[in-house]
Amino acid sequence: MAKLMLSEQDIVNAICMDQARQLNVLPEDIEVELEYDDYEFTAEVEFRYQKRVLGSFDMIQAIRFYIKEVLQEDPYAAGIKLLLDRDEGIIASIQ
């Protein structure tokens, strides 16, 4: 897979898709807020007034699901790294 950068919105979409699949609901029913604090990436996920916090591992798993379903690529052939960009926010580098 060629090097690719996923935007913050792409990461949010990936998490929404992955969580919707797990909860058997529509991705539009999921709300996600990405956070970076003390060198740790997290995503706060809300569905029907219930909140859960995903760590970096879960975020990367959601991105792998997105790579498979949306980009139609092998999700395990890609190295994924979450990055904090001053202008773009939280992004993912995929190689």
N, C-alpha and C positions, 0 to 999 in steps of 0.2 A: 504494500500500500504506500502510495506517495505521501509525503508529509502534508498534513492537513491541520488547520486550526479550527476549533469549534468555538463559536461565540458564547457569551453568557446565556443568550436566549436559546441557543442550541442545547446547552447543558440543561437548562430548565425544561425544555421540551423532552429531552431524553429521560429525565427524572419523572416527569409527568407520565410519559408513556409506560415506563417500567413500573411505577407505582400503580397505575391504572390496571395494568395487566395482573399484578399481584392481588389487587383488591377487587378485580372484576367490575370496574366502573369505567366511565369515559375519562380520557386524559383531561378534558376540560373541567372535570370535577375536582381536580387536584390543584392546590396552590403550593408554590415553592418559592422559598427565599434562600438565596445562596449567601453564605457568610465565610469570612476569613478572620480568624482571631488567633494570635500567638502561634503563627506558623501551622495552623490547622484549618483545613477546608471542611465545612459542614453545609448541609442543606436542611432547612426546616420545612417539613412537608405537612400540609394541613388538608384534611378531608373530613367533611361533616363535623367540624368543630373538634376534631381530634388531631393532636399534633404529635409528630415523631421527628427525631433528629437523625439524619443519615451522616455517617462519617465518610471520609475519602474513599474507602474501599467500596462502600455501597454506591457512591456517586460514580466511580469508575465502572462498576458492574452495570449501572444504568446506561452509561455511555457505550459500553460494549453491546448492549441490547440495541441501542440506537444505530450503531455501526452495522449490525446485522440486518435490522429491519428497514432502515431508511437508506443507508448508503450501499446496501447489498454487498458488503465486504466481509471477509473473515475477521470476526472481532478479536480472535485470539492471536492473530498474526500481527496485531498492532500494539505498539508500546504507547501507553496513555499517561500523560503527565498533566496534572492540574497546575495552573500558574495564575499569579495575580499580576494583572497588567494595570498600570496607573490610569490609562485612558479607557480600556475596554472592560475592566472589571475582572471577574474570574473567567478564565478561558481554559481550553484543553488543547494540548499539543498532541497530535497523533502521528506516529511514524510507523 
